[in-house]
């Protein structure tokens, strides 16, 4: 499965963005759908993930600000971000994973850049 991310941009601190991720094939049955981010010079960090039955997990620093959801009918995953902070600046990627956390994607996509700055 390949993923294409979109929706990033430049936003002021406190602002909001909605990221979208389109899968090249059905995500129905993919246990975890996840959003990662990579800040300059750092590794990919898991931001949020959601199971096929809607259970969610979040990076502690984004709890209460970010919401992940999925639309299996449209093969789409979304990340609604609000209360953005400068430390949220990163390239955001999505991925599909098995129950055990193994990536089911064909490597990282192009990602979408989120820049939080005044």
Phi and psi in radians as a Rosetta constraint file:
Dihedral C 1 N 2 CA 2 C 2 CIRCULARHARMONIC -1.953 0.35
Dihedral N 2 CA 2 C 2 N 3 CIRCULARHARMONIC 2.609 0.35
Dihedral C 2 N 3 CA 3 C 3 CIRCULARHARMONIC -2.169 0.35
Dihedral N 3 CA 3 C 3 N 4 CIRCULARHARMONIC 2.460 0.35
Dihedral C 3 N 4 CA 4 C 4 CIRCULARHARMONIC -2.173 0.35
Dihedral N 4 CA 4 C 4 N 5 CIRCULARHARMONIC 2.054 0.35
Dihedral C 4 N 5 CA 5 C 5 CIRCULARHARMONIC -1.677 0.35
Dihedral N 5 CA 5 C 5 N 6 CIRCULARHARMONIC 2.614 0.35
Dihedral C 5 N 6 CA 6 C 6 CIRCULARHARMONIC -2.727 0.35
Dihedral N 6 CA 6 C 6 N 7 CIRCULARHARMONIC 2.947 0.35
Dihedral C 6 N 7 CA 7 C 7 CIRCULARHARMONIC 1.841 0.35
Dihedral N 7 CA 7 C 7 N 8 CIRCULARHARMONIC -0.086 0.35
Dihedral C 7 N 8 CA 8 C 8 CIRCULARHARMONIC -1.258 0.35
Dihedral N 8 CA 8 C 8 N 9 CIRCULARHARMONIC 3.086 0.35
Dihedral C 8 N 9 CA 9 C 9 CIRCULARHARMONIC 2.907 0.35
Dihedral N 9 CA 9 C 9 N 10 CIRCULARHARMONIC -2.977 0.35
Dihedral C 9 N 10 CA 10 C 10 CIRCULARHARMONIC -1.699 0.35
Dihedral N 10 CA 10 C 10 N 11 CIRCULARHARMONIC 2.236 0.35
Dihedral C 10 N 11 CA 11 C 11 CIRCULARHARMONIC -2.456 0.35
Dihedral N 11 CA 11 C 11 N 12 CIRCULARHARMONIC 2.599 0.35
Dihedral C 11 N 12 CA 12 C 12 CIRCULARHARMONIC -1.360 0.35
Dihedral N 12 CA 12 C 12 N 13 CIRCULARHARMONIC 2.712 0.35
Dihedral C 12 N 13 CA 13 C 13 CIRCULARHARMONIC -0.934 0.35
Dihedral N 13 CA 13 C 13 N 14 CIRCULARHARMONIC 2.387 0.35
Dihedral C 13 N 14 CA 14 C 14 CIRCULARHARMONIC 1.567 0.35
Dihedral N 14 CA 14 C 14 N 15 CIRCULARHARMONIC -0.156 0.35
Dihedral C 14 N 15 CA 15 C 15 CIRCULARHARMONIC -1.406 0.35
Dihedral N 15 CA 15 C 15 N 16 CIRCULARHARMONIC -3.087 0.35
Dihedral C 15 N 16 CA 16 C 16 CIRCULARHARMONIC -2.292 0.35
Dihedral N 16 CA 16 C 16 N 17 CIRCULARHARMONIC 2.663 0.35
Dihedral C 16 N 17 CA 17 C 17 CIRCULARHARMONIC -2.572 0.35
Dihedral N 17 CA 17 C 17 N 18 CIRCULARHARMONIC 2.656 0.35
Dihedral C 17 N 18 CA 18 C 18 CIRCULARHARMONIC -2.084 0.35
Dihedral N 18 CA 18 C 18 N 19 CIRCULARHARMONIC 2.083 0.35
Dihedral C 18 N 19 CA 19 C 19 CIRCULARHARMONIC -1.625 0.35
Dihedral N 19 CA 19 C 19 N 20 CIRCULARHARMONIC 2.546 0.35
Dihedral C 19 N 20 CA 20 C 20 CIRCULARHARMONIC -2.171 0.35
Dihedral N 20 CA 20 C 20 N 21 CIRCULARHARMONIC 2.631 0.35
Dihedral C 20 N 21 CA 21 C 21 CIRCULARHARMONIC -2.420 0.35
Dihedral N 21 CA 21 C 21 N 22 CIRCULARHARMONIC 2.174 0.35
Dihedral C 21 N 22 CA 22 C 22 CIRCULARHARMONIC -1.864 0.35
Dihedral N 22 CA 22 C 22 N 23 CIRCULARHARMONIC 2.282 0.35
Dihedral C 22 N 23 CA 23 C 23 CIRCULARHARMONIC -1.664 0.35
Dihedral N 23 CA 23 C 23 N 24 CIRCULARHARMONIC 2.552 0.35
Dihedral C 23 N 24 CA 24 C 24 CIRCULARHARMONIC -1.329 0.35
Dihedral N 24 CA 24 C 24 N 25 CIRCULARHARMONIC -0.264 0.35
Dihedral C 24 N 25 CA 25 C 25 CIRCULARHARMONIC -2.568 0.35
Dihedral N 25 CA 25 C 25 N 26 CIRCULARHARMONIC 3.141 0.35
Dihedral C 25 N 26 CA 26 C 26 CIRCULARHARMONIC -1.049 0.35
Dihedral N 26 CA 26 C 26 N 27 CIRCULARHARMONIC 2.374 0.35
Dihedral C 26 N 27 CA 27 C 27 CIRCULARHARMONIC -1.755 0.35
Dihedral N 27 CA 27 C 27 N 28 CIRCULARHARMONIC 0.019 0.35
Dihedral C 27 N 28 CA 28 C 28 CIRCULARHARMONIC -1.075 0.35
Dihedral N 28 CA 28 C 28 N 29 CIRCULARHARMONIC 2.166 0.35
Dihedral C 28 N 29 CA 29 C 29 CIRCULARHARMONIC 1.652 0.35
Dihedral N 29 CA 29 C 29 N 30 CIRCULARHARMONIC -0.223 0.35
Dihedral C 29 N 30 CA 30 C 30 CIRCULARHARMONIC -1.308 0.35
Dihedral N 30 CA 30 C 30 N 31 CIRCULARHARMONIC 2.102 0.35
Dihedral C 30 N 31 CA 31 C 31 CIRCULARHARMONIC -1.124 0.35
Dihedral N 31 CA 31 C 31 N 32 CIRCULARHARMONIC -0.972 0.35
Dihedral C 31 N 32 CA 32 C 32 CIRCULARHARMONIC -1.867 0.35
Dihedral N 32 CA 32 C 32 N 33 CIRCULARHARMONIC 2.359 0.35
Dihedral C 32 N 33 CA 33 C 33 CIRCULARHARMONIC -2.045 0.35
Dihedral N 33 CA 33 C 33 N 34 CIRCULARHARMONIC 2.303 0.35
Dihedral C 33 N 34 CA 34 C 34 CIRCULARHARMONIC -2.342 0.35
Dihedral N 34 CA 34 C 34 N 35 CIRCULARHARMONIC 2.674 0.35
Dihedral C 34 N 35 CA 35 C 35 CIRCULARHARMONIC -1.975 0.35
Dihedral N 35 CA 35 C 35 N 36 CIRCULARHARMONIC 2.323 0.35
Dihedral C 35 N 36 CA 36 C 36 CIRCULARHARMONIC -2.090 0.35
Dihedral N 36 CA 36 C 36 N 37 CIRCULARHARMONIC 2.872 0.35
Dihedral C 36 N 37 CA 37 C 37 CIRCULARHARMONIC -2.484 0.35
Dihedral N 37 CA 37 C 37 N 38 CIRCULARHARMONIC 2.666 0.35
Dihedral C 37 N 38 CA 38 C 38 CIRCULARHARMONIC -2.339 0.35
Dihedral N 38 CA 38 C 38 N 39 CIRCULARHARMONIC 1.979 0.35
Dihedral C 38 N 39 CA 39 C 39 CIRCULARHARMONIC -1.461 0.35
Dihedral N 39 CA 39 C 39 N 40 CIRCULARHARMONIC 2.756 0.35
Dihedral C 39 N 40 CA 40 C 40 CIRCULARHARMONIC -0.927 0.35
Dihedral N 40 CA 40 C 40 N 41 CIRCULARHARMONIC 2.237 0.35
Dihedral C 40 N 41 CA 41 C 41 CIRCULARHARMONIC 1.342 0.35
Dihedral N 41 CA 41 C 41 N 42 CIRCULARHARMONIC 0.116 0.35
Dihedral C 41 N 42 CA 42 C 42 CIRCULARHARMONIC -2.112 0.35
Dihedral N 42 CA 42 C 42 N 43 CIRCULARHARMONIC 2.961 0.35
Dihedral C 42 N 43 CA 43 C 43 CIRCULARHARMONIC -1.450 0.35
Dihedral N 43 CA 43 C 43 N 44 CIRCULARHARMONIC 2.979 0.35
Dihedral C 43 N 44 CA 44 C 44 CIRCULARHARMONIC -1.223 0.35
Dihedral N 44 CA 44 C 44 N 45 CIRCULARHARMONIC 2.278 0.35
Dihedral C 44 N 45 CA 45 C 45 CIRCULARHARMONIC -1.994 0.35
Dihedral N 45 CA 45 C 45 N 46 CIRCULARHARMONIC 2.408 0.35
Dihedral C 45 N 46 CA 46 C 46 CIRCULARHARMONIC -1.258 0.35
Dihedral N 46 CA 46 C 46 N 47 CIRCULARHARMONIC 2.178 0.35
Dihedral C 46 N 47 CA 47 C 47 CIRCULARHARMONIC -1.704 0.35
Dihedral N 47 CA 47 C 47 N 48 CIRCULARHARMONIC -0.814 0.35
Dihedral C 47 N 48 CA 48 C 48 CIRCULARHARMONIC -2.826 0.35
Dihedral N 48 CA 48 C 48 N 49 CIRCULARHARMONIC 2.650 0.35
Dihedral C 48 N 49 CA 49 C 49 CIRCULARHARMONIC -2.603 0.35
Dihedral N 49 CA 49 C 49 N 50 CIRCULARHARMONIC 2.762 0.35
Dihedral C 49 N 50 CA 50 C 50 CIRCULARHARMONIC -2.439 0.35
Dihedral N 50 CA 50 C 50 N 51 CIRCULARHARMONIC 2.416 0.35
Dihedral C 50 N 51 CA 51 C 51 CIRCULARHARMONIC -1.462 0.35
Dihedral N 51 CA 51 C 51 N 52 CIRCULARHARMONIC 2.997 0.35
Dihedral C 51 N 52 CA 52 C 52 CIRCULARHARMONIC -1.166 0.35
Dihedral N 52 CA 52 C 52 N 53 CIRCULARHARMONIC -0.311 0.35
Dihedral C 52 N 53 CA 53 C 53 CIRCULARHARMONIC -1.873 0.35
Dihedral N 53 CA 53 C 53 N 54 CIRCULARHARMONIC 0.245 0.35
Dihedral C 53 N 54 CA 54 C 54 CIRCULARHARMONIC 1.669 0.35
Dihedral N 54 CA 54 C 54 N 55 CIRCULARHARMONIC 0.031 0.35
Dihedral C 54 N 55 CA 55 C 55 CIRCULARHARMONIC -1.267 0.35
Dihedral N 55 CA 55 C 55 N 56 CIRCULARHARMONIC 2.383 0.35
Dihedral C 55 N 56 CA 56 C 56 CIRCULARHARMONIC -2.092 0.35
Dihedral N 56 CA 56 C 56 N 57 CIRCULARHARMONIC 2.684 0.35
Dihedral C 56 N 57 CA 57 C 57 CIRCULARHARMONIC -2.388 0.35
Dihedral N 57 CA 57 C 57 N 58 CIRCULARHARMONIC 2.512 0.35
Dihedral C 57 N 58 CA 58 C 58 CIRCULARHARMONIC -2.336 0.35
Dihedral N 58 CA 58 C 58 N 59 CIRCULARHARMONIC 2.595 0.35
Dihedral C 58 N 59 CA 59 C 59 CIRCULARHARMONIC -1.042 0.35
Dihedral N 59 CA 59 C 59 N 60 CIRCULARHARMONIC 2.374 0.35
Dihedral C 59 N 60 CA 60 C 60 CIRCULARHARMONIC -0.929 0.35
Dihedral N 60 CA 60 C 60 N 61 CIRCULARHARMONIC -0.693 0.35
Dihedral C 60 N 61 CA 61 C 61 CIRCULARHARMONIC -1.254 0.35
Dihedral N 61 CA 61 C 61 N 62 CIRCULARHARMONIC -0.206 0.35
Dihedral C 61 N 62 CA 62 C 62 CIRCULARHARMONIC -1.933 0.35
Dihedral N 62 CA 62 C 62 N 63 CIRCULARHARMONIC -0.058 0.35
Dihedral C 62 N 63 CA 63 C 63 CIRCULARHARMONIC -1.006 0.35
Dihedral N 63 CA 63 C 63 N 64 CIRCULARHARMONIC 2.352 0.35
Dihedral C 63 N 64 CA 64 C 64 CIRCULARHARMONIC 1.470 0.35
Dihedral N 64 CA 64 C 64 N 65 CIRCULARHARMONIC -0.186 0.35
Dihedral C 64 N 65 CA 65 C 65 CIRCULARHARMONIC -1.997 0.35
Dihedral N 65 CA 65 C 65 N 66 CIRCULARHARMONIC -0.584 0.35
Dihedral C 65 N 66 CA 66 C 66 CIRCULARHARMONIC -1.939 0.35
Dihedral N 66 CA 66 C 66 N 67 CIRCULARHARMONIC 2.570 0.35
Dihedral C 66 N 67 CA 67 C 67 CIRCULARHARMONIC -2.342 0.35
Dihedral N 67 CA 67 C 67 N 68 CIRCULARHARMONIC 2.234 0.35
Dihedral C 67 N 68 CA 68 C 68 CIRCULARHARMONIC -1.804 0.35
Dihedral N 68 CA 68 C 68 N 69 CIRCULARHARMONIC 2.449 0.35
Dihedral C 68 N 69 CA 69 C 69 CIRCULARHARMONIC -2.629 0.35
Dihedral N 69 CA 69 C 69 N 70 CIRCULARHARMONIC 2.827 0.35
Dihedral C 69 N 70 CA 70 C 70 CIRCULARHARMONIC -2.332 0.35
Dihedral N 70 CA 70 C 70 N 71 CIRCULARHARMONIC 2.608 0.35
Dihedral C 70 N 71 CA 71 C 71 CIRCULARHARMONIC -2.192 0.35
Dihedral N 71 CA 71 C 71 N 72 CIRCULARHARMONIC 1.682 0.35
Dihedral C 71 N 72 CA 72 C 72 CIRCULARHARMONIC -1.187 0.35
Dihedral N 72 CA 72 C 72 N 73 CIRCULARHARMONIC -0.449 0.35
Dihedral C 72 N 73 CA 73 C 73 CIRCULARHARMONIC -1.189 0.35
Dihedral N 73 CA 73 C 73 N 74 CIRCULARHARMONIC -0.553 0.35
Dihedral C 73 N 74 CA 74 C 74 CIRCULARHARMONIC -1.813 0.35
Dihedral N 74 CA 74 C 74 N 75 CIRCULARHARMONIC 0.011 0.35
Dihedral C 74 N 75 CA 75 C 75 CIRCULARHARMONIC 0.980 0.35
Dihedral N 75 CA 75 C 75 N 76 CIRCULARHARMONIC 0.785 0.35
Dihedral C 75 N 76 CA 76 C 76 CIRCULARHARMONIC -2.205 0.35
Dihedral N 76 CA 76 C 76 N 77 CIRCULARHARMONIC 2.607 0.35
Dihedral C 76 N 77 CA 77 C 77 CIRCULARHARMONIC -2.274 0.35
Dihedral N 77 CA 77 C 77 N 78 CIRCULARHARMONIC 2.523 0.35
Dihedral C 77 N 78 CA 78 C 78 CIRCULARHARMONIC -2.283 0.35
Dihedral N 78 CA 78 C 78 N 79 CIRCULARHARMONIC 2.689 0.35
Dihedral C 78 N 79 CA 79 C 79 CIRCULARHARMONIC -2.341 0.35
Dihedral N 79 CA 79 C 79 N 80 CIRCULARHARMONIC 1.906 0.35
Dihedral C 79 N 80 CA 80 C 80 CIRCULARHARMONIC -1.548 0.35
Dihedral N 80 CA 80 C 80 N 81 CIRCULARHARMONIC 2.105 0.35
Dihedral C 80 N 81 CA 81 C 81 CIRCULARHARMONIC -2.058 0.35
Dihedral N 81 CA 81 C 81 N 82 CIRCULARHARMONIC 2.285 0.35
Dihedral C 81 N 82 CA 82 C 82 CIRCULARHARMONIC -2.374 0.35
Dihedral N 82 CA 82 C 82 N 83 CIRCULARHARMONIC 2.934 0.35
Dihedral C 82 N 83 CA 83 C 83 CIRCULARHARMONIC 0.984 0.35
Dihedral N 83 CA 83 C 83 N 84 CIRCULARHARMONIC 0.703 0.35
Dihedral C 83 N 84 CA 84 C 84 CIRCULARHARMONIC -1.116 0.35
Dihedral N 84 CA 84 C 84 N 85 CIRCULARHARMONIC 2.515 0.35
Dihedral C 84 N 85 CA 85 C 85 CIRCULARHARMONIC -2.134 0.35
Dihedral N 85 CA 85 C 85 N 86 CIRCULARHARMONIC 2.823 0.35
Dihedral C 85 N 86 CA 86 C 86 CIRCULARHARMONIC -1.022 0.35
Dihedral N 86 CA 86 C 86 N 87 CIRCULARHARMONIC -0.575 0.35
Dihedral C 86 N 87 CA 87 C 87 CIRCULARHARMONIC -1.266 0.35
Dihedral N 87 CA 87 C 87 N 88 CIRCULARHARMONIC -0.097 0.35
Dihedral C 87 N 88 CA 88 C 88 CIRCULARHARMONIC -1.470 0.35
Dihedral N 88 CA 88 C 88 N 89 CIRCULARHARMONIC -0.118 0.35
Dihedral C 88 N 89 CA 89 C 89 CIRCULARHARMONIC -1.082 0.35
Dihedral N 89 CA 89 C 89 N 90 CIRCULARHARMONIC 2.163 0.35
Dihedral C 89 N 90 CA 90 C 90 CIRCULARHARMONIC -3.125 0.35
Dihedral N 90 CA 90 C 90 N 91 CIRCULARHARMONIC 2.992 0.35
Dihedral C 90 N 91 CA 91 C 91 CIRCULARHARMONIC -1.607 0.35
Dihedral N 91 CA 91 C 91 N 92 CIRCULARHARMONIC 2.261 0.35
Dihedral C 91 N 92 CA 92 C 92 CIRCULARHARMONIC -1.820 0.35
Dihedral N 92 CA 92 C 92 N 93 CIRCULARHARMONIC 2.378 0.35
Dihedral C 92 N 93 CA 93 C 93 CIRCULARHARMONIC -2.253 0.35
Dihedral N 93 CA 93 C 93 N 94 CIRCULARHARMONIC 2.690 0.35
Dihedral C 93 N 94 CA 94 C 94 CIRCULARHARMONIC -2.029 0.35
Dihedral N 94 CA 94 C 94 N 95 CIRCULARHARMONIC 2.827 0.35
Dihedral C 94 N 95 CA 95 C 95 CIRCULARHARMONIC -2.732 0.35
Dihedral N 95 CA 95 C 95 N 96 CIRCULARHARMONIC 2.674 0.35
Dihedral C 95 N 96 CA 96 C 96 CIRCULARHARMONIC -1.961 0.35
Dihedral N 96 CA 96 C 96 N 97 CIRCULARHARMONIC 2.451 0.35
Dihedral C 96 N 97 CA 97 C 97 CIRCULARHARMONIC -2.404 0.35
Dihedral N 97 CA 97 C 97 N 98 CIRCULARHARMONIC 2.665 0.35
Dihedral C 97 N 98 CA 98 C 98 CIRCULARHARMONIC -1.287 0.35
Dihedral N 98 CA 98 C 98 N 99 CIRCULARHARMONIC 3.060 0.35
Dihedral C 98 N 99 CA 99 C 99 CIRCULARHARMONIC -0.966 0.35
Dihedral N 99 CA 99 C 99 N 100 CIRCULARHARMONIC -0.639 0.35
Dihedral C 99 N 100 CA 100 C 100 CIRCULARHARMONIC -1.473 0.35
Dihedral N 100 CA 100 C 100 N 101 CIRCULARHARMONIC 0.032 0.35
Dihedral C 100 N 101 CA 101 C 101 CIRCULARHARMONIC 1.622 0.35
Dihedral N 101 CA 101 C 101 N 102 CIRCULARHARMONIC 0.110 0.35
Dihedral C 101 N 102 CA 102 C 102 CIRCULARHARMONIC -1.339 0.35
Dihedral N 102 CA 102 C 102 N 103 CIRCULARHARMONIC 2.301 0.35
Dihedral C 102 N 103 CA 103 C 103 CIRCULARHARMONIC -1.146 0.35
Dihedral N 103 CA 103 C 103 N 104 CIRCULARHARMONIC 2.397 0.35
Dihedral C 103 N 104 CA 104 C 104 CIRCULARHARMONIC -1.881 0.35
Dihedral N 104 CA 104 C 104 N 105 CIRCULARHARMONIC 0.054 0.35
Dihedral C 104 N 105 CA 105 C 105 CIRCULARHARMONIC -1.539 0.35
Dihedral N 105 CA 105 C 105 N 106 CIRCULARHARMONIC 2.913 0.35
Dihedral C 105 N 106 CA 106 C 106 CIRCULARHARMONIC -1.637 0.35
Dihedral N 106 CA 106 C 106 N 107 CIRCULARHARMONIC 0.932 0.35
Dihedral C 106 N 107 CA 107 C 107 CIRCULARHARMONIC 1.510 0.35
Dihedral N 107 CA 107 C 107 N 108 CIRCULARHARMONIC 3.012 0.35
Dihedral C 107 N 108 CA 108 C 108 CIRCULARHARMONIC -1.222 0.35
Dihedral N 108 CA 108 C 108 N 109 CIRCULARHARMONIC 2.465 0.35
Dihedral C 108 N 109 CA 109 C 109 CIRCULARHARMONIC -1.390 0.35
Dihedral N 109 CA 109 C 109 N 110 CIRCULARHARMONIC -2.836 0.35
Dihedral C 109 N 110 CA 110 C 110 CIRCULARHARMONIC -1.323 0.35
Dihedral N 110 CA 110 C 110 N 111 CIRCULARHARMONIC -0.374 0.35
Dihedral C 110 N 111 CA 111 C 111 CIRCULARHARMONIC 1.291 0.35
Dihedral N 111 CA 111 C 111 N 112 CIRCULARHARMONIC 3.061 0.35
Dihedral C 111 N 112 CA 112 C 112 CIRCULARHARMONIC -2.369 0.35
Dihedral N 112 CA 112 C 112 N 113 CIRCULARHARMONIC 2.269 0.35
Dihedral C 112 N 113 CA 113 C 113 CIRCULARHARMONIC -1.391 0.35
Dihedral N 113 CA 113 C 113 N 114 CIRCULARHARMONIC 2.251 0.35
Dihedral C 113 N 114 CA 114 C 114 CIRCULARHARMONIC -2.030 0.35
Dihedral N 114 CA 114 C 114 N 115 CIRCULARHARMONIC 2.133 0.35
Dihedral C 114 N 115 CA 115 C 115 CIRCULARHARMONIC -2.136 0.35
Dihedral N 115 CA 115 C 115 N 116 CIRCULARHARMONIC 2.118 0.35
Dihedral C 115 N 116 CA 116 C 116 CIRCULARHARMONIC -1.918 0.35
Dihedral N 116 CA 116 C 116 N 117 CIRCULARHARMONIC 1.945 0.35
Dihedral C 116 N 117 CA 117 C 117 CIRCULARHARMONIC -2.780 0.35
Dihedral N 117 CA 117 C 117 N 118 CIRCULARHARMONIC 2.582 0.35
